[in-house]
Every structure is written in structure tokens, then in C-alpha cells.
């Protein structure tokens, strides 16, 4: 079973202290690979700053809608597509509600289906919540208090999208917290906890 994991910096494995990227043994995708074994290849496609449909004026190529089709084609055949996006969509400059972000996610899924060489199973993951005060000085000024609220509302909207596509659903915030270091990214413990939750979900699919 080929498993494609499409996400943002928390799939990439960005370190909360800004010092780079966690190694493969620490990232949730790497831990998941060890748990599943190499007969189930994990393809990690995480990109820092990736959104569902919003264009980042400061960094090109961040719209998931622009890259999901190409990514699926690159890795066909895909048996299971895991999508965890939405955190960057909560940035204050987009002013998007959780419902709007979910509609963007729906477009990403539809495009993935169009570019797949075969039908695939889908696991939608609503991301961890943004930590309280994430937009304060010394943290990430791209977010504000409204961003925090929207991040907490994503799971309910994402579950609706999962039902629409007859997909599996997992709420990452039920298993992992943002690090205290940056109030935004997974730390080592968060990656391990999320990997375990996803592993249990995938085992049920097998």
C-alpha cells in the first residue's frame, strides 16, 4: 500500500525552535514508516507555508490546490492519501473562516481524485490547534487571536468534508499539542503521539 502524506510544516517536520527539520526518525511520517514496515511505503510531501487554496504573496508555490495534482501524478498509484492542511489558512491576512478553509480543502481533494491513476482511500486530518498567544511578539505575527479561534473550529468543518468524500477522519488536536516553544509546531512528543494515532487509524483500514 502506497501512502502519500500531503501537508505543511508539521508534515515536513519543522523544528519549533527554527533550527531546521527533525530527522526522519523523529518526524511523524518517519515513525509511521517504522510502525507499518517498508511493505507500505510512506511518501512524505510536506511543505512549509502550504495552504489549501490561498496564495502566499511572499512565497510562491504554497497553494495545495496548485500542487496536489502534480504530486499525485508523481507518485501514482496512490492507495491511501493523507491530507493535513489548514494551519496556514488561519493566518490573519486571509481572514478565512473554518468553513471557507474546509471548502478549499474540498477543492484539493477533488483535484487529487482527477489526477489519480486509480481510486484511493482518503484520510483527512484536521491539524493541531494554534497555541494561545501564537501571534504575540516573539512568536508568529502572521497569526492573531482570531487565527486561534478558527484553528479550533476546523475539526467540525473537516469532518463534514470527510463524510462528503466517504473518507476517514482524524482530529490531530485530540492527540497532540503545539509546542510551548513557538505555539504552532509539533515537538518530538507531538510527532510521536500523532504517528501513533495515525498508525492505529491505518491499521483499521487494512
C-alpha positions in Angstrom: 0.0 0.0 0.0 1.5 3.3 -1.1 0.7 6.1 1.3 1.0 9.7 0.3 1.1 12.3 3.1 0.3 15.8 1.8 0.7 18.6 4.3 2.5 21.7 5.6 5.4 22.3 8.0 4.0 19.8 10.5 4.4 17.1 7.9 7.7 18.5 6.8 8.9 18.3 10.4 9.8 21.9 11.0 11.5 22.3 14.4 9.7 24.7 16.8 12.9 26.5 17.7 13.5 27.3 14.0 16.8 25.4 13.8 15.8 23.3 10.8 14.0 20.0 10.3 13.6 17.0 12.6 15.3 13.9 11.3 13.3 11.0 9.7 13.3 9.0 13.0 11.5 11.9 14.8 9.0 13.1 12.2 5.6 11.5 12.4 5.9 10.3 8.8 9.2 8.5 9.6 7.8 7.0 12.8 4.7 5.8 10.9 7.0 4.2 8.3 8.8 2.2 11.0 5.5 1.1 12.5 4.0 0.0 9.2 7.1 -1.5 7.7 8.6 -1.0 4.2 5.8 -3.0 2.5 3.7 0.1 3.0 5.9 3.0 1.6 5.3 6.4 3.2 5.7 9.3 0.8 6.2 12.5 2.8 5.2 15.6 0.9 5.2 18.4 3.5 5.9 22.0 2.6 6.3 24.9 5.0 3.6 27.5 4.5 1.4 25.3 2.4 -2.3 26.3 2.3 -5.4 24.8 0.8 -6.2 27.5 -1.8 -4.8 30.8 -0.6 -1.9 32.4 -2.4 1.1 33.5 -0.2 2.3 36.7 -1.6 5.7 36.2 0.0 6.4 32.6 -1.1 5.4 31.0 -4.4 4.0 27.5 -4.8 2.3 27.3 -1.5 -1.3 26.6 -2.7 -2.1 23.0 -2.2 -4.6 23.2 -5.0 -1.8 24.1 -7.4 0.4 21.2 -6.4 -1.8 18.3 -5.3 -2.5 17.1 -8.9 1.2 17.1 -9.9 2.1 15.4 -6.6 -0.4 12.6 -7.0 0.7 12.0 -10.6 4.3 11.9 -9.5 3.6 9.1 -7.0 0.8 7.1 -8.8 -0.5 4.7 -7.9 -1.6 6.0 -4.6 -3.5 3.7 -2.3 -4.1 6.0 0.6 -3.9 9.8 0.5 -3.4 11.5 3.9 -4.1 15.3 3.9 -3.3 17.5 6.8 -3.6 21.2 5.9 -5.3 24.3 7.3 -2.9 25.8 9.8 -1.5 28.3 7.4 -5.0 29.1 6.1 -5.7 30.6 9.6 -3.2 33.4 9.0 -4.8 36.8 9.7 -4.2 38.2 6.2 -6.5 35.6 4.7 -9.4 36.4 7.0 -10.9 33.0 6.3 -13.5 31.2 8.4 -13.2 27.5 9.2 -16.0 26.8 6.7 -14.1 28.7 3.9 -10.9 26.7 4.6 -12.9 23.5 4.5 -14.3 24.4 1.1 -10.7 25.0 -0.1 -9.8 21.5 1.2 -12.7 20.1 -0.7 -11.2 21.5 -3.9 -7.8 20.0 -3.1 -9.5 16.6 -2.7 -11.4 16.8 -6.0 -8.2 17.7 -7.9 -6.4 14.8 -6.3 -9.1 12.4 -7.5 -8.9 13.8 -11.0 -5.1 13.2 -11.2 -5.1 9.8 -9.6 -4.5 6.7 -11.8 -6.8 4.7 -9.6 -9.3 5.3 -6.8 -7.6 5.8 -3.4 -8.7 5.7 0.2 -8.6 9.1 1.9 -7.7 10.1 5.5 -8.4 13.7 6.3 -6.6 15.1 9.4 -7.6 18.4 11.0 -4.4 20.0 12.3 -3.4 20.7 15.8 -4.7 23.9 17.3 -2.7 27.1 17.3 -1.5 27.8 20.8 -2.8 30.7 22.9 -0.8 33.8 22.1 0.8 32.5 18.9 0.6 35.9 17.4 2.3 37.7 20.3 5.7 39.4 20.0 8.5 36.9 19.7 6.2 34.2 18.1 4.5 34.4 14.7 2.9 37.8 13.8 1.2 36.2 10.8 -1.4 34.9 13.3 -3.7 36.6 15.8 -6.4 35.7 18.3 -8.9 35.1 15.5 -6.5 32.6 14.0 -6.5 30.7 17.2 -10.3 30.6 17.2 -10.5 29.4 13.6 -8.0 26.7 14.1 -10.2 25.3 16.9 -13.2 25.3 14.5 -11.6 23.4 11.7 -12.2 19.9 13.0 -16.0 20.2 12.9 -15.9 21.5 9.3 -13.3 19.0 8.2 -15.4 16.1 9.5 -18.2 17.3 7.2 -15.8 17.2 4.2 -14.7 13.7 5.3 -18.3 12.5 5.3 -18.9 14.0 1.9 -16.0 12.0 0.4 -16.6 8.9 2.5 -13.2 9.4 3.9 -11.6 8.5 7.3 -11.2 11.4 9.7 -8.8 12.2 12.5 -8.6 15.2 14.7 -4.8 15.8 15.4 -5.6 18.2 18.3 -7.1 15.2 20.2 -3.7 13.6 20.3 -1.0 16.4 20.1 -0.4 19.9 21.2 1.6 22.8 19.7 5.0 23.1 21.3 5.4 25.7 24.0 8.5 27.0 22.1 6.5 28.5 19.2 2.9 27.7 20.0 2.5 26.4 16.4 4.5 23.3 15.5 4.8 19.8 16.8 7.7 18.9 19.1 9.2 15.5 19.4 6.4 14.2 21.7 3.8 15.6 19.4 5.2 13.9 16.4 5.3 10.6 18.3 1.7 10.9 19.5 0.3 11.8 16.1 2.2 9.0 14.5 0.6 6.5 16.9 -2.9 7.9 16.3 -2.5 7.7 12.5 -1.0 4.2 12.7 -4.0 2.9 14.6 -6.3 4.5 12.1 -4.4 3.0 9.1 -4.4 -0.5 10.8 -8.1 -0.4 10.9 -8.2 0.4 7.2 -6.1 -2.6 6.3 
